[in-house]
Amino acid sequence: MARKVFISFLGATKYNDCDYQKDGLSYGTVRYIQEATLNYLTQKEEWKDNSIAYILLTKGSEEKNWIDNGQTDFKTKEPIIQSGLKTQLEKMNLPFLIEPIKELPDGNNEEEIWEIFERTFEKIQDEDELYFDLTHGYRYLPMLILVLGNYSKFLKKVTIKSITYGNFEISERGTKPGLIVDLLPLSALQDWTYAAGQYLDSGNVEKLTELSNKEIKPILAKTKGSDESARKLKTFINSLNSVIAERQTCRGINIVESTNIRTLKENVADIETTFISPLNPIFQKIKASLVSFDAKENVKNGLASAIWCFNNGLLQQSATILQEFVVSFFCLRHDIAIVDETKRKLINSAFAIKFKHLDEEQWDVNEEQKIKIKAILLDDLFNNVELINLFNNLTEVRNDLNHSGMRSKRNPQSAKSIKDNIQKCIDGFARILYNVNFIKSC
């Protein structure tokens, strides 16, 4: 079972008693925010005996606030008789270990900051659940904690379960209640921003899907599916996942039919997140990435998908989808169902005949197929030499990719040549075919 790990800085300042509250409930009138925060966290969730609380101490904070009677009266210079945090935590009888990380530097330069970072990081174990208290993390320390959290998520697969701050300032020096402030949405926003950036940069939706399961499912479970914003966001991410899967696996019929693109566009149009409102501009960025795709059934979504795959490094998928787009395009111009595998081959035969300048007696087809091919070859587009050469070039690239460049009678193309040739084919087909009408609309 994953450990719950509480990590908190202790300062050297003289702290006053304060009634710290969260959601209208009091978690103790205490001098040290760690007492109230741990009281809140352990009431909110069960903490097993494998849990641990790390209190980060400099020499000054250890002397002033960790041990008893560390503070002195400003006027008399006499020690103030009061319990330190160590004693107070012991009185709580928590069912887990409290471990101080002692003699940390003050962080006055880069070397000292890195020492704090490394000594804290080494305490974290794989798949820990982290609970940060930033109350006394002055100057650079809140940023250090946020970076440490992201670093640990990547290297040790941890989960950040809580980031809190004890707002003493609103208590008017302890005469009114203070507040335990939940800062976890800031970390969640970082996660969503990273996940959205990962999709926009590389087409990877894994992190968005993971966050959907982590952040949205609990909301839907709690509201029994009645939270419309959460429901729409989850539907959107599921549809986005399906759309990307179509491209990754070259599902041409799905790409043309546009069912998932349609659902995606319908949902992104009115997505409004309520649990983290700054997410809205992020999803508008994702919305902008869908502009090239028609929500209606359209074979030209094949070209848009091939371009998307190319831009996201899926070269084999790009070449495959691009060539099948061209074949489907001509199927529709010549009244051939795009799902008719046998008749689709007639388009490929027409391109081969035109490229190789084959005489009719060299055509390896039956009489019925010959009649259809002749009709196809009457298409004005088959007089476009560039188009014919592009299709042949793409055939070579696709075969080279599909056979891993291991064709004994031909020299394999270099990785750069493959990429350059696909780009050339995309540019050429887009220029020649995109604004041409089909004889039969899809």
BELCOR-V861332 format. One line per field, one symbol per residue. phi: phi as a letter, one per 20 degrees, with the letter a starting at -180 (. if undefined). psi: psi as a letter, one per 20 degrees, with the letter a starting at -180 (. if undefined). A space follows every 50 residues. Layout:
phi = ???
psi = ???
This chain:
phi = .ffececbededfeedfbeecblndedoecedggffffffffefbedffe fbdddecegffffeceefleecffeemefefbfefgfffffflfebfdcf delfffnebfffffffgfffffeedgmfddceddgdeflefgfgfffgff ffffeclfceebccceefgfelmnecfeceeedggffffgffffffffff ecmedgfffffgffeegfffffelmeffffffffffffffgffffgffdl egfffffmgfffffffeffcfbedebfffgffffffgffdgfdefegbff fffffffffffdmeffffffffffffffgfgffcldffeegffgffffff fffffelffgfefebefffffffgffffggffeeffffffffffffffff ffdlmdefecffffgfffffffgffgfffffedfeefefdfe
psi = pqqpoppqqpajqoqqqqopqpkiqpkporhphhggghgghihhqporii rqppopprhghghhigrqkhqqphgijqqpoqqrhgghhhhilqkrpooq orkqrilirhghghggghhghiiprpkqopopojgkmrdihghggggggh ghhghjkrpohpoqponhhiilkjirqapopojhhgghggghgggghggh hijpjghggghghghhghghghjkjiohggghgggghgggggghhgghjl ngghgghjghgggghhhhhkpophhnhihghghhggghijhippirpphi hgghhggggghjjmgghggghghhggghghghhklppijngghhhhgggg gggggilpqhiipmrrgghggghghgiiphhiiohggghgggghgggggg ghjkjlohiqpqqrhgggghhggggggghgghhhjpqqhoq.
